[in-house]
Amino acid sequence: MIVAIGFISGREPSLQMASEFLAALGLNTAGAYALRYLVRNLVGLVPVLGWLIKGVAAYSATKALGKAAVYYFIDQRSSEEVKRKFDDDFEQ
């Protein structure tokens, strides 16, 4: 997804481009994915309802990451602005 958004913005698709974006997000991304991992493992113990919660957590993390990528590559915002956007979108 990140590479595709970068490509739409006119950049050559590469893993380096995706790495650049993830580095711009820094610890925000690592923290969000650590939280996602924790939630997925804890709620996996609850049948049916756990699947729903895992789906919502995955959806919100992916949506926030996609919006931040658009903000970074297409809107050409700074790393700090992208971090704030990711935090805001992930919390919603």
N, C-alpha and C positions, 0 to 999 in steps of 0.2 A: 504494500500500500504506500509506504513512504517513497519508494523508488518511483512508483507510478505518478505520485503527486509531484515529485521533483522533475520527472520527465515532462509533465504537462506544463511546468513552469519554464521549460526550455533548457533544462540541464541534461547532460548526458547521463543516462541511467547507469548507476554503479553501486557497489556495496560501499565504496568510499563516501558517496553522497549520503547514503543512509546513515553511515557512521558519523558523519559530520553533524547531521541533524540530531542524532541521539546524544552526541557529545554536547551539543548546544543545550539540550534539556538537562543534562547532567544527572545529579542525584534525584531530581524530581521523577525521572523515568524509573530509576532503580527502586525508589521508594514505592511508586505506584505498582510496579510489577511484584514487588515483595508483598505488598498488601493483597494484591490479587491472588498470589500464590497461597497466602495464609487463609484467605477467605475460601478459596476453592477446596483446600484440604479440610478445613473445619466443617464446612457445610456439606461436604461429601459424605459425612457420617449420617446425615438426615435423608431418608429416602424421599423421593419426589420433590419435596420442598427444597431440598439441597440442590437439585438440578436447576430449579428455577432461579435460585439465588446465584448459583455459579454462572448462569447465562446472563443475568443482569450485570454482574461484576465484569464479565468479559466484554459485554456490549459497551459499558460505560468507559472502560479503559481504551478500547479500540476507537470509539468515537472521539474521545479526548485526544488521543494520539493523532488521529486523522485531521482534526481541526487544528492542532498545533502545527502539523506539517504544512497545511495550507497557509497558515499564518506565517510560517518561516519561509517557505519556498515561493509562494505566489504573492503574498502581501509584502514579502521581504522585510519582516520585522526583526528587531534585534533579539539576541538570545534571552535577555531579561524579559522582554515582552512575551516571547514564546513560552518561557517558564511560567509566567503569570497566567497566560491563556490556558496552558495545560492544567495548572492547578485549579483554576476556576471551573473549567469544563469537567475535570475528573471528579470534583466535589459535588457537582450537580446530579 
